[in-house]
Amino acid sequence: MRSDTTPTAGSRRGDGLLTRLTVADLMPWPAYRTARHAGRQSLIEHRRERSVALGPCMRLQFEDALTIRHQIQEVLHIERSAGLDAMQHEIDTYAPLLPDGTNWKATLMIELPDAAQRRRELPALSEAAHHVYVDIAGLPRSIAHANEDQADRHLGRPSGVHFLRFQLPPGARCALLSGAAANLGCAHERYAFRHGIAATTIERLCGDLAPPLSASAPSAAAPAAPMN
């Protein structure tokens, strides 16, 4: 079992990207209970570098093997689950949140601390979660696929948490890996915001991407002008 903070045993692509965790990547519950505070500061920094605000009420946490591993370990810790079956169950549950080299995966959190505001605004913001996109100058928008496990979850019961997949075509991946800037936006009429993604964040997120096999950066893909 691993005892450090970097998962290494799971399934990897030929380019080295970790695309699936295994039980060997997790610490047994008794060991994690003892060591869970040791790497907390570095994990907080890692998550901060992969977090992007979108307007005043939304924040996206872009996931990777390290953040997903931590979430799994925390669930097992809370439930005091030490069995291999429980560990595998959580790995399977969180597997869809792990990027596969062709996409970015993110947890979108709607931040409305006031209860009255939540009642008023959460339905529209839950719907807006289906209109979030990433764009690069000269290329089509990559509109997020939201809540693929339950695409209409906002209709019956608005939620403050949504799970997004930004599928990035070869041209977009090549442009990003070549240093292009990108924007994060929402096209919903009630939440029309668009912001530039910080260069340091894009650098971190590029670690989730595999170079396209035969694509080259499109000549039109000049850096996108960040917008506020």
PAGUFI-307906 format. One record per residue: x, y, z of N, C-alpha, C in turn; residue in one letter. Coordinates in pm, whole numbers, plus 50000, padded with zeros to 5 digits. Example, Ala and Ser with C-alpha at 12.3 -4.5 7.8 and 13.67 -1.06 7.14 Angstrom:
n_xx/n_yy/n_zz/ca_xx/ca_yy/ca_zz/c_xx/c_yy/c_zz/residu
51319/49431/50780/51230/49550/50780/51320/49670/50780/A .
51285/49775/50708/51367/49894/50714/51290/50003/50787/S .
This chain:
n_xx/n_yy/n_zz/ca_xx/ca_yy/ca_zz/c_xx/c_yy/c_zz/residu
50084/49880/50000/50000/50000/50000/50087/50125/50000/M .
50040/50229/49930/50116/50352/49924/50104/50428/50055/R .
50210/50500/50091/50203/50583/50211/50243/50727/50183/S .
50274/50759/50055/50309/50897/50022/50190/50966/49959/D .
50212/51084/49902/50100/51164/49852/50082/51154/49702/T .
50165/51079/49630/50155/51072/49486/50116/50933/49441/T .
49994/50916/49386/49954/50784/49339/50040/50740/49222/P .
50087/50614/49222/50173/50568/49114/50136/50431/49061/T .
50053/50356/49131/50034/50217/49094/49920/50194/48996/A .
49834/50292/48976/49716/50273/48894/49747/50261/48747/G .
49639/50251/48666/49654/50235/48522/49707/50363/48460/S .
49807/50349/48376/49868/50464/48308/49861/50445/48158/R .
49846/50558/48086/49858/50557/47942/50004/50538/47905/R .
50026/50516/47777/50164/50502/47732/50247/50627/47754/G .
50181/50744/47763/50253/50869/47786/50274/50897/47935/D .
50235/50804/48022/50262/50818/48164/50150/50880/48246/G .
50042/50927/48182/49932/50987/48257/49857/50880/48336/L .
49833/50908/48462/49758/50816/48547/49609/50836/48522/L .
49543/50732/48471/49402/50744/48433/49309/50659/48519/T .
49362/50581/48608/49277/50503/48697/49355/50464/48822/R .
49293/50479/48936/49353/50437/49062/49323/50290/49088/L .
49408/50229/49170/49385/50092/49214/49395/50090/49366/T .
49359/49977/49425/49368/49962/49570/49510/49986/49617/V .
49608/49952/49534/49747/49970/49573/49785/50116/49589/A .
49704/50208/49535/49731/50352/49550/49680/50407/49682/D .
49600/50331/49754/49537/50379/49876/49608/50327/50000/L .
49602/50407/50105/49652/50363/50235/49541/50292/50310/M .
49571/50186/50383/49469/50126/50469/49418/50229/50568/P .
49290/50213/50608/49229/50313/50695/49310/50339/50822/W .
49358/50239/50896/49434/50271/51019/49558/50355/50992/P .
49627/50326/50880/49747/50403/50847/49711/50546/50806/A .
49602/50560/50728/49561/50693/50685/49515/50777/50804/Y .
49446/50716/50897/49400/50787/51016/49518/50850/51089/R .
49632/50784/51090/49750/50835/51158/49821/50942/51076/T .
49821/50924/50942/49905/51010/50857/49828/51119/50784/A .
49696/51129/50802/49616/51215/50714/49651/51363/50724/R .
49708/51409/50834/49741/51551/50847/49879/51586/50791/H .
49961/51484/50763/50101/51511/50726/50113/51590/50597/A .
50035/51554/50494/50049/51623/50366/49939/51723/50338/G .
49868/51766/50443/49750/51851/50423/49786/51984/50358/R .
49896/52048/50401/49929/52179/50347/49963/52171/50199/Q .
50038/52070/50160/50072/52056/50018/49948/52024/49936/S .
49853/51948/49992/49729/51919/49921/49645/52046/49905/L .
49638/52128/50010/49564/52254/50001/49622/52342/49889/I .
49752/52349/49882/49817/52429/49776/49789/52370/49638/E .
49796/52237/49629/49768/52170/49502/49626/52201/49455/H .
49531/52193/49545/49392/52221/49509/49372/52368/49474/R .
49439/52457/49547/49427/52600/49518/49474/52630/49376/R .
49582/52568/49335/49636/52593/49201/49547/52538/49091/E .
49452/52453/49126/49363/52391/49028/49219/52438/49047/R .
49200/52547/49117/49067/52601/49146/49047/52731/49069/S .
48929/52746/49007/48900/52863/48926/48761/52916/48961/V .
48752/53044/48994/48623/53107/49019/48558/53144/48887/A .
48426/53130/48881/48349/53171/48763/48234/53257/48812/L .
48247/53388/48796/48147/53478/48848/48148/53478/49001/G .
48048/53538/49062/48048/53553/49208/48002/53430/49285/P .
47940/53332/49217/47875/53224/49290/47921/53084/49251/C .
48014/53072/49158/48058/52940/49114/48210/52928/49130/M .
48250/52809/49167/48393/52777/49172/48411/52635/49117/R .
48511/52620/49030/48542/52489/48974/48671/52437/49034/L .
48664/52314/49084/48783/52244/49132/48817/52138/49029/Q .
48927/52161/48956/48967/52065/48854/49037/51947/48922/F .
48986/51828/48891/49031/51708/48961/49147/51641/48888/E .
49227/51569/48966/49330/51482/48911/49347/51364/49005/D .
49448/51280/48979/49465/51160/49060/49486/51193/49207/A .
49557/51300/49236/49585/51334/49375/49459/51380/49448/L .
49379/51466/49385/49258/51515/49453/49156/51403/49469/T .
49144/51316/49369/49048/51205/49377/49094/51104/49481/I .
49222/51077/49485/49272/50984/49586/49239/51037/49727/R .
49259/51167/49747/49230/51225/49878/49081/51211/49912/H .
48993/51238/49815/48850/51225/49842/48813/51083/49880/Q .
48871/50986/49810/48842/50846/49841/48890/50813/49982/I .
49012/50857/50014/49065/50826/50147/48980/50890/50256/Q .
48930/51011/50232/48847/51077/50331/48714/51004/50352/E .
48654/50956/50243/48529/50880/50257/48555/50753/50338/V .
48662/50682/50307/48694/50560/50380/48723/50591/50527/L .
48787/50707/50550/48817/50746/50688/48688/50776/50766/H .
48597/50851/50704/48472/50887/50771/48390/50762/50801/I .
48389/50669/50705/48310/50547/50722/48385/50439/50798/E .
48513/50466/50828/48598/50368/50898/48599/50234/50826/R .
48615/50243/50694/48614/50124/50610/48757/50081/50581/S .
48789/49958/50613/48925/49908/50593/48932/49793/50494/A .
48818/49740/50450/48818/49623/50363/48851/49657/50219/G .
48906/49560/50147/48943/49579/50007/48819/49605/49921/L .
48707/49541/49954/48585/49562/49876/48537/49707/49888/D .
48545/49762/50009/48503/49901/50030/48596/49996/49954/A .
48724/49967/49956/48820/50052/49883/48793/50048/49733/M .
48769/49929/49681/48742/49917/49537/48612/49985/49500/Q .
48512/49976/49587/48384/50042/49561/48404/50193/49546/H .
48480/50254/49634/48502/50398/49626/48585/50434/49503/E .
48683/50352/49469/48762/50376/49347/48670/50376/49225/I .
48579/50279/49218/48486/50271/49105/48390/50390/49105/D .
48347/50433/49223/48254/50545/49233/48316/50674/49181/T .
48442/50696/49214/48509/50821/49178/48582/50815/49044/Y .
48588/50697/48983/48663/50682/48857/48619/50780/48749/A .
48488/50811/48734/48449/50905/48627/48503/51046/48645/P .
48554/51081/48764/48606/51215/48787/48755/51227/48753/L .
48817/51118/48711/48960/51121/48681/48981/51150/48533/L .
49053/51255/48497/49075/51286/48354/49152/51174/48285/P .
49126/51159/48155/49187/51046/48082/49291/51088/47980/D .
49333/51215/47984/49433/51263/47889/49375/51342/47775/G .
49243/51328/47752/49177/51401/47644/49077/51504/47698/T .
49070/51517/47830/48969/51605/47887/49016/51663/48020/N .
48940/51762/48065/48951/51813/48202/48824/51773/48274/W .
48838/51731/48399/48723/51698/48483/48722/51797/48600/K .
48603/51841/48636/48593/51941/48743/48468/51919/48827/A .
48479/51951/48955/48364/51960/49043/48325/52107/49052/T .
48203/52139/49012/48154/52277/49016/48072/52294/49143/L .
48110/52392/49222/48039/52422/49347/47970/52558/49336/M .
47843/52559/49366/47766/52684/49369/47768/52735/49512/I .
47824/52853/49531/47849/52905/49664/47748/53015/49697/E .
47646/52977/49772/47541/53070/49815/47522/53052/49965/L .
47595/53127/50046/47591/53105/50191/47458/53141/50256/P .
47381/53232/50195/47255/53276/50254/47141/53185/50211/D .
47063/53135/50306/46957/53038/50277/46850/53098/50186/A .
46813/53221/50208/46710/53283/50123/46761/53299/49980/A .
46887/53335/49966/46946/53348/49833/46950/53212/49763/Q .
46982/53106/49839/46983/52973/49780/46846/52938/49724/R .
46741/52966/49798/46606/52934/49751/46572/53009/49623/R .
46617/53134/49615/46586/53216/49498/46669/53177/49377/R .
46797/53154/49396/46891/53150/49284/46941/53012/49248/E .
46932/52915/49337/46990/52785/49308/46929/52716/49186/L .
46796/52724/49164/46742/52658/49044/46806/52707/48914/P .
46817/52839/48897/46876/52892/48775/47024/52861/48765/A .
47095/52867/48878/47239/52838/48875/47265/52691/48848/L .
47178/52604/48897/47192/52462/48866/47176/52438/48717/S .
47084/52508/48656/47067/52497/48511/47188/52557/48439/E .
47241/52666/48492/47357/52730/48429/47479/52639/48428/A .
47487/52545/48522/47601/52452/48526/47612/52371/48397/A .
47502/52361/48322/47503/52288/48194/47548/52375/48077/H .
47586/52499/48105/47625/52592/47998/47767/52645/48019/H .
47846/52577/48099/47983/52620/48125/48073/52571/48011/V .
48172/52651/47975/48258/52616/47863/48402/52665/47886/Y .
48492/52608/47808/48630/52657/47797/48649/52700/47653/V .
48711/52816/47631/48741/52854/47494/48883/52903/47478/D .
48933/52882/47357/49066/52924/47314/49046/53002/47185/I .
49113/53114/47169/49092/53200/47052/49112/53119/46924/A .
49016/53135/46831/49026/53069/46701/48975/52927/46698/G .
48931/52874/46813/48884/52736/46818/48742/52732/46873/L .
48665/52628/46839/48530/52617/46895/48533/52601/47046/P .
48429/52648/47111/48417/52629/47255/48407/52480/47288/R .
48466/52443/47400/48447/52309/47455/48346/52321/47567/S .
48221/52288/47536/48112/52301/47634/48113/52179/47724/I .
48103/52203/47853/48113/52094/47951/47993/52000/47940/A .
48020/51872/47955/47916/51772/47977/47894/51767/48128/H .
47773/51798/48171/47746/51810/48315/47666/51692/48366/A .
47706/51642/48483/47629/51541/48554/47590/51424/48463/N .
47689/51362/48403/47658/51257/48308/47592/51136/48374/E .
47605/51125/48505/47536/51017/48576/47387/51047/48592/D .
47351/51177/48584/47211/51219/48604/47196/51358/48544/Q .
47185/51362/48413/47194/51489/48341/47085/51589/48376/A .
46970/51542/48424/46861/51634/48455/46846/51657/48604/D .
46955/51639/48681/46945/51646/48826/46893/51782/48875/R .
46918/51890/48800/46876/52021/48845/46725/52042/48830/H .
46657/51958/48752/46515/51982/48725/46428/51950/48845/L .
46449/51835/48907/46367/51797/49020/46416/51852/49152/G .
46547/51861/49165/46603/51906/49292/46733/51981/49264/R .
46730/52112/49260/46852/52188/49232/46964/52150/49327/P .
47084/52144/49273/47199/52099/49351/47307/52206/49353/S .
47380/52211/49463/47492/52304/49475/47623/52246/49425/G .
47622/52119/49384/47744/52054/49335/47713/51984/49202/V .
47799/52006/49104/47783/51945/48971/47918/51894/48924/H .
47913/51790/48841/48036/51727/48793/48047/51748/48643/F .
48159/51807/48600/48175/51849/48461/48289/51775/48393/L .
48268/51749/48265/48375/51695/48179/48390/51788/48059/R .
48507/51847/48044/48540/51929/47927/48618/51841/47830/F .
48554/51794/47726/48622/51710/47628/48696/51802/47531/Q .
48827/51791/47529/48911/51882/47452/48962/51812/47326/L .
48920/51856/47208/48964/51792/47084/49114/51810/47063/P .
49173/51733/46971/49318/51739/46952/49372/51881/46930/P .
49302/51962/46851/49351/52097/46827/49357/52181/46953/G .
49258/52167/47040/49256/52242/47165/49367/52193/47258/A .
49386/52062/47267/49492/52009/47352/49629/52053/47303/R .
49647/52048/47174/49776/52090/47116/49802/52238/47144/C .
49699/52321/47129/49715/52464/47153/49750/52490/47299/A .
49679/52425/47391/49706/52445/47533/49847/52399/47569/L .
49887/52284/47518/50020/52232/47548/50130/52315/47484/L .
50092/52396/47384/50188/52486/47319/50190/52624/47382/S .
50109/52644/47487/50114/52770/47560/49999/52866/47536/G .
49893/52823/47466/49780/52912/47441/49708/52945/47572/A .
49652/53065/47576/49567/53103/47689/49427/53049/47667/A .
49349/53048/47774/49212/52998/47765/49123/53075/47860/A .
48994/53076/47829/48894/53138/47913/48797/53034/47964/N .
48741/53061/48081/48632/52981/48137/48509/53069/48139/L .
48398/53017/48088/48279/53100/48081/48151/53021/48101/G .
48041/53095/48108/47908/53036/48117/47817/53112/48020/C .
47745/53037/47937/47662/53098/47835/47516/53109/47875/A .
47483/53078/47999/47345/53088/48044/47306/53235/48060/H .
47184/53269/48018/47143/53410/48018/47137/53470/48159/E .
47120/53387/48261/47114/53437/48397/47251/53439/48465/R .
47352/53386/48397/47484/53381/48460/47592/53390/48352/Y .
47592/53499/48279/47681/53518/48164/47813/53580/48209/A .
47905/53496/48252/48038/53541/48294/48144/53471/48210/F .
48257/53539/48192/48370/53483/48118/48497/53542/48176/R .
48589/53456/48217/48714/53500/48279/48832/53426/48216/H .
48944/53493/48209/49066/53425/48170/49113/53330/48280/G .
49161/53214/48240/49219/53119/48335/49366/53158/48355/I .
49409/53169/48479/49546/53210/48509/49646/53117/48441/A .
49755/53175/48393/49857/53096/48324/49912/52985/48412/A .
49928/53013/48541/49980/52909/48631/49881/52793/48645/T .
49750/52824/48642/49650/52719/48649/49649/52636/48522/T .
49657/52703/48407/49663/52628/48281/49785/52537/48279/I .
49896/52586/48330/50016/52502/48335/49992/52375/48415/E .
49923/52390/48529/49893/52271/48610/49796/52179/48536/R .
49694/52236/48475/49593/52155/48409/49646/52087/48284/L .
49749/52142/48224/49810/52077/48108/49873/51944/48147/C .
49902/51928/48275/49953/51800/48321/49851/51688/48310/G .
49723/51724/48289/49617/51624/48272/49599/51583/48127/D .
49671/51650/48035/49647/51629/47893/49759/51550/47827/L .
49719/51464/47734/49815/51390/47653/49831/51461/47519/A .
49953/51472/47466/49969/51534/47334/49895/51454/47228/P .
49822/51521/47138/49758/51449/47027/49863/51377/46944/P .
49826/51262/46888/49924/51180/46817/49979/51249/46694/L .
49893/51321/46620/49940/51378/46495/49894/51521/46474/S .
49849/51587/46583/49798/51723/46568/49907/51824/46590/A .
49897/51935/46523/49986/52048/46548/49898/52166/46584/S .
49956/52262/46653/49876/52375/46699/49819/52451/46583/A .
49688/52477/46577/49629/52552/46468/49685/52694/46462/P .
49705/52742/46338/49764/52875/46324/49673/52982/46381/S .
49542/52955/46389/49448/53054/46441/49445/53059/46591/A .
49512/52963/46656/49501/52953/46801/49595/53047/46872/A .
49578/53175/46851/49654/53275/46925/49601/53280/47067/A .
49683/53328/47162/49636/53334/47300/49506/53410/47313/P .
49412/53351/47386/49283/53417/47407/49300/53533/47504/A .
49234/53641/47475/49242/53757/47563/49159/53730/47687/A .
49221/53727/47805/49143/53708/47929/49038/53818/47943/P .
48919/53777/47988/48812/53873/48007/48760/53863/48148/M .
48718/53973/48205/48664/53977/48339/48517/54015/48336/N .
